[in-house]
């Protein structure tokens, strides 16, 4: 009986550890956004090399006035949400062939999740 309890506790503890490791972290995401900063404002509706990302969640792709988007993005019919942002950030040119966003993509899944967590907080 005691051994069983020990085993259950161990399983529970490792579950806690695993869920903690995959928990997205907006603070870490803020640092990762440094990679995007040169081209995107996140807190004001002004464009740089790229369009601003204010209220990006739920926004249709390529709708910011005054920004000259690629035809690829204009015709993509993407709505930005967690899934589409993940795919675009991981590999822009693969997800939207012909996009003019020159970014090699974030390779690490946890970095992408952290970044998205930060975007959720900072773009509203
Ligand atoms: C070298 C400049 C550059 C960097 C770095 C960059 N972007 Fe972009 N981004 C662009 C350009 C240019 C576009 C417009 C693409 C097009 O028209 O095909 C764009 C488009 C986007 C869009 C679509 C916006 C819309 O209005 O539909 C999102 C979302 C986005 N970028 C997020 C990011 C994130 C997040 C990062 C950092 C991981 C990043 N970008 C890094 C230049 C950049």
Boltz pocket constraint, residues with backbone or C-beta under 6 A from the ligand:
constraints:
  - pocket:
      binder: B
      contacts: [[A, 32], [A, 33], [A, 35], [A, 36], [A, 37], [A, 38], [A, 39], [A, 40], [A, 49], [A, 50], [A, 51], [A, 52], [A, 53], [A, 56], [A, 60], [A, 61], [A, 62], [A, 63], [A, 64], [A, 68], [A, 69], [A, 70], [A, 71], [A, 72], [A, 73], [A, 80], [A, 85], [A, 89], [A, 98], [A, 99], [A, 100], [A, 101], [A, 102], [A, 103], [A, 106]]
      max_distance: 6.0
